[in-house]
Amino acid sequence: TELVMAEGTLRIDDLVATIGASAMTVYRDLADLESQGLVHRNRGNVSAASSLLYEAASEYRLPQNKEEKEELARAAAELVEPGQALVLDDSTTGVYLARLLPERAPLTVVTNHRGVFDELRNAPGISLICVGGDYLPWADAFVGGMALDSLRNLRVDLAIMSVSAVTDGICCYPQQEMVQIKKAMLASAQRRVLYVDHTKFRRRALHAVAPVEDFDIVIVDSKTPSSDIEVLRDRGALVEQAGKTRGAASSTHRAGRA
């Protein structure tokens, strides 16, 4: 698994040669990993990278674009006020945000992501709610009817999430089961925050989550081209570029939803 996570995509024949195990053993192990949703096989290749139909495993995504994720997390943390209740999705950027949240305590944090839970389970001043349900190993997160029912019965101050792709102003994600969770999180929140790094504007995913204008604020990283930011603003989104000095427009927040 470590080799695939490190490289993103490998030819299976090369993997066999590198490991030194028999082809039968490697194929059997890959089949097991694929059944867990950790890798994907296609035409002699094995991949941890995402596609229109699949998101990459959380273990692979966590270290990718680390500096950008830390930048986004710092900007998002500035929006969190002590005493609030917030919900974080399966985004690996949420793990970086979780590391900053004890500084904003006391807080109540709701999440379906085990990575966020692990970061906060012993944090002082954090009241933690982990949404249960069907566990997805590739996402390190919980989905399904139980998770949806829990989220639908909650009302939080703030939802902070990311998506796999932003295409023509629409936030998208490969798997429908996770889209349902994200929509339930958005519906539970008074204010909604989207944070996405610049790579999300060059990717595509199958299922729509929400248009960017449904979020109260969209945070992008400092590497995001101005052309992509203008597309968001043309759709009516309030955009803040992390790592840059806030202008009057980017520091003004919309009123929360009732």
C-alpha positions in Angstrom: 0.0 0.0 0.0 2.8 2.4 0.9 4.3 2.2 -2.6 1.0 2.9 -4.3 0.3 5.8 -1.9 3.7 7.3 -2.5 3.6 7.1 -6.3 -0.1 7.6 -6.9 -0.2 5.2 -9.9 2.0 2.2 -10.7 2.1 -0.5 -13.3 1.2 -3.8 -11.5 4.1 -5.6 -13.3 6.5 -3.0 -11.8 5.0 -3.5 -8.4 5.5 -7.2 -8.7 9.2 -6.7 -9.6 9.8 -4.1 -6.8 8.2 -6.2 -4.1 9.7 -9.5 -5.3 6.6 -11.5 -4.4 4.8 -13.7 -6.9 2.3 -12.1 -9.3 -0.5 -14.2 -7.8 0.3 -12.9 -4.3 0.4 -9.3 -5.5 -2.8 -9.6 -7.5 -4.6 -11.2 -4.5 -3.4 -8.5 -2.2 -4.5 -5.8 -4.6 -7.9 -7.3 -4.9 -8.2 -7.2 -1.2 -7.1 -3.6 -1.0 -9.5 -2.7 -3.9 -12.4 -4.3 -2.0 -11.6 -2.0 0.9 -11.7 1.0 -1.5 -8.0 1.8 -0.9 -6.8 1.3 -4.5 -8.3 1.0 -8.0 -7.1 -1.3 -10.7 -7.4 -0.5 -14.4 -5.7 -2.0 -17.5 -2.6 -3.3 -15.7 -2.2 -0.2 -13.4 -3.0 0.3 -9.8 -3.8 3.7 -8.5 -4.5 5.6 -5.3 -5.4 8.7 -7.3 -8.9 10.0 -7.7 -11.0 10.0 -10.9 -14.5 11.0 -12.0 -15.8 7.9 -10.2 -13.4 7.5 -7.3 -11.8 9.7 -4.7 -8.3 8.7 -3.6 -7.9 7.0 -0.2 -7.6 9.4 2.8 -4.2 8.0 3.6 -2.9 9.1 0.2 -4.7 12.5 0.2 -3.5 13.6 3.7 0.1 14.5 2.8 -0.8 15.8 -0.7 -0.6 19.7 -1.1 0.3 19.9 2.6 1.3 23.6 2.6 -1.9 24.6 0.8 -4.1 22.6 3.2 -2.3 24.2 6.2 -2.9 27.6 4.6 -6.6 26.9 4.1 -6.9 25.5 7.6 -5.4 28.7 9.1 -7.9 30.9 7.2 -10.8 28.7 8.2 -9.8 28.7 11.8 -10.1 32.5 11.9 -13.8 32.1 11.2 -14.4 29.9 14.2 -15.5 31.6 17.4 -15.3 30.2 20.9 -18.6 28.6 22.0 -19.7 27.6 18.5 -20.7 24.2 17.3 -19.3 23.2 13.9 -19.3 20.2 11.6 -16.3 19.0 9.6 -16.6 16.5 6.7 -14.2 13.8 5.4 -11.9 16.3 3.8 -8.2 15.8 4.8 -7.9 19.6 5.1 -10.2 19.1 8.1 -7.4 17.2 9.8 -5.1 20.2 9.6 -8.0 22.4 10.8 -8.7 20.1 13.7 -5.1 20.7 14.9 -5.9 24.4 15.3 -9.3 24.2 16.9 -8.1 23.8 20.5 -6.9 27.4 20.2 -10.5 28.4 19.6 -12.0 26.4 22.5 -14.5 25.9 23.9 -16.1 24.3 20.9 -18.4 21.5 19.9 -17.2 19.6 16.9 -19.3 17.2 14.9 -17.6 15.0 12.2 -17.9 11.8 10.3 -14.1 11.7 9.7 -12.1 9.4 12.0 -9.0 11.5 11.2 -10.6 14.6 12.7 -11.9 12.5 15.6 -8.4 11.2 16.4 -7.0 14.7 16.3 -9.5 16.0 18.8 -10.5 13.1 21.0 -8.2 14.2 23.9 -8.2 18.0 23.1 -9.2 20.2 26.1 -12.2 22.3 25.7 -13.5 20.3 22.7 -16.9 18.6 23.0 -16.7 15.9 20.3 -19.5 14.1 18.4 -18.5 11.4 16.0 -21.3 10.6 13.5 -21.6 6.8 13.3 -22.8 4.6 10.5 -21.2 2.5 7.7 -17.4 2.8 7.8 -15.6 3.4 4.5 -11.9 2.5 4.9 -10.8 4.5 1.8 -12.3 7.7 3.2 -11.7 6.9 6.9 -15.2 8.1 7.4 -18.8 7.1 8.2 -21.7 7.2 5.8 -25.1 5.7 5.3 -28.5 6.0 6.9 -27.4 6.2 10.5 -25.0 9.0 9.7 -27.6 10.9 7.7 -30.2 10.5 10.5 -27.7 11.9 13.1 -26.8 14.9 10.9 -30.4 15.7 10.1 -31.2 15.9 13.9 -28.4 18.4 14.5 -28.2 22.2 14.1 -24.7 23.7 14.1 -23.3 27.2 13.7 -20.8 26.4 11.0 -20.2 23.7 8.4 -16.7 23.7 6.9 -16.0 21.3 4.0 -14.1 20.7 0.8 -14.9 18.8 -2.4 -13.0 16.9 -5.0 -13.6 19.3 -7.8 -15.1 22.7 -8.7 -16.3 22.8 -12.2 -18.1 25.8 -13.8 -18.9 27.0 -10.3 -20.4 23.7 -9.1 -18.8 21.7 -6.3 -18.6 18.0 -7.1 -17.6 14.7 -5.6 -17.1 11.2 -7.1 -19.2 9.1 -4.8 -22.9 9.7 -4.2 -22.9 8.3 -0.7 -20.5 11.0 0.4 -22.4 13.6 -1.5 -25.5 12.8 0.6 -23.5 13.3 3.8 -22.1 16.6 2.6 -25.6 17.9 1.7 -26.9 16.9 5.2 -24.0 18.8 6.8 -24.8 21.9 4.7 -28.5 21.6 5.7 -27.6 21.4 9.4 -25.5 24.6 9.4 -26.4 28.3 9.9 -23.3 29.3 8.0 -21.4 27.4 5.3 -17.7 27.5 4.5 -16.0 25.9 1.5 -12.2 25.6 1.4 -10.5 24.3 -1.8 -6.9 24.4 -3.0 -6.0 25.4 -6.6 -5.8 21.8 -7.9 -9.6 21.4 -7.4 -10.3 23.7 -10.3 -8.4 21.4 -12.7 -10.3 18.3 -11.7 -13.7 16.8 -12.4 -16.0 14.6 -10.4 -19.3 12.9 -11.2 -21.9 14.2 -8.6 -22.9 17.7 -7.8 -22.8 18.7 -4.1 -23.8 22.4 -4.3 -23.1 25.6 -6.4 -20.4 27.8 -4.9 -22.9 30.6 -4.2 -24.6 28.3 -1.7 -21.7 28.9 0.6 -21.3 32.0 2.8 -17.6 32.1 2.0 -15.3 30.3 -0.3 -11.6 30.1 0.8 -9.0 29.4 -1.8 -5.2 29.0 -1.5 -2.6 31.6 -2.5 -1.8 29.7 -5.6 -5.3 29.9 -7.1 -5.2 31.8 -10.4 -7.2 35.0 -10.5 -9.2 33.6 -13.5 -10.6 30.9 -11.2 -11.4 33.4 -8.5 -13.2 35.6 -11.0 -15.4 32.6 -12.0 -16.4 32.1 -8.4 -17.2 35.8 -7.9 -19.2 35.9 -11.2 -21.3 33.1 -9.7 -22.0 35.4 -6.6 -19.5 33.7 -4.2 -17.8 35.6 -1.5 -14.1 34.6 -2.0 -11.2 34.9 0.5 -7.7 34.0 -0.8 -5.7 32.5 2.1 -2.3 33.9 2.6 -3.2 37.2 1.1 -4.2 40.4 2.8 -7.9 40.6 3.2 -9.7 43.3 1.3 -12.9 44.9 2.3 -14.9 42.5 0.2 -13.2 39.4 1.4 -13.5 40.2 5.1 -17.2 40.9 4.9 -19.4 37.9 5.6 -22.9 37.3 4.5 -25.6 37.1 7.1 -26.1 33.5 8.4 -29.1 31.4 7.3 -32.0 31.0 9.6 
